[in-house]
Amino acid sequence: MGAPNKILEEALTLKPKEKAELIDKLLYSLEKPDQEIDDLWAKEAESRIDAYEQGKIKAVTLEKVLEKYK
């Protein structure tokens, strides 16, 4: 973990705008497409649609969902 700590020390000396730019670039680097994950999500979505169409699950309004978090 020496290199990450050294990079962090250097990053902490940056101006706020430079820190934000660095964070943005680091986050962007993590957003690489993963076909396996995309395929799993597509399968899950289809499964949920099928279950809804077969009456196995019901739809819930956004308002109802957000009520839980108030």
C-alpha distance (Angstrom), angle and dihedral (degrees) to the residues before:
residue distance angle dihedral
M1 . . .
G2 3.80 . .
A3 3.79 96.3 .
P4 3.84 96.2 49.1
N5 3.81 90.6 48.8
K6 3.80 91.7 49.6
I7 3.80 90.9 48.5
L8 3.80 89.9 48.8
E9 3.80 91.7 51.5
E10 3.79 89.7 52.8
A11 3.81 92.9 44.4
L12 3.80 91.2 53.3
T13 3.81 89.1 61.7
L14 3.80 92.2 59.1
K15 3.78 124.2 103.9
P16 3.83 115.0 -101.8
K17 3.81 92.9 -103.1
E18 3.80 91.2 50.6
K19 3.81 90.7 48.7
A20 3.80 90.2 52.2
E21 3.80 91.1 49.9
L22 3.81 90.9 49.5
I23 3.80 91.9 48.9
D24 3.80 90.4 49.1
K25 3.79 91.6 51.6
L26 3.81 92.6 47.3
L27 3.79 92.4 49.6
Y28 3.80 91.5 46.5
S29 3.81 89.2 53.5
L30 3.82 89.1 59.5
E31 3.80 94.0 53.4
K32 3.77 96.8 79.7
P33 3.79 113.2 142.1
D34 3.78 115.6 -104.1
Q35 3.80 111.5 -161.0
E36 3.79 92.9 -161.7
I37 3.81 92.2 55.6
D38 3.80 91.3 43.7
D39 3.81 89.9 52.2
L40 3.80 92.0 49.1
W41 3.82 91.8 50.4
A42 3.81 91.2 48.1
K43 3.82 90.2 51.1
E44 3.81 90.7 48.5
A45 3.81 91.9 49.0
E46 3.80 91.9 50.3
S47 3.79 90.1 48.0
R48 3.81 91.4 52.6
I49 3.81 92.3 47.2
D50 3.81 90.5 50.3
A51 3.80 91.6 48.8
Y52 3.81 90.7 49.7
E53 3.80 92.8 48.3
Q54 3.82 90.5 49.2
G55 3.80 91.2 50.7
K56 3.79 93.7 -114.5
I57 3.80 92.2 123.2
K58 3.79 132.9 24.9
A59 3.77 129.9 -136.7
V60 3.79 119.3 -112.6
T61 3.79 123.8 -153.5
L62 3.78 120.2 -117.9
E63 3.79 89.9 -118.1
K64 3.81 90.5 56.8
V65 3.79 91.8 50.2
L66 3.80 93.0 48.4
E67 3.82 91.5 49.6
K68 3.79 88.4 70.4
Y69 3.80 90.9 61.8
K70 3.81 100.5 47.8
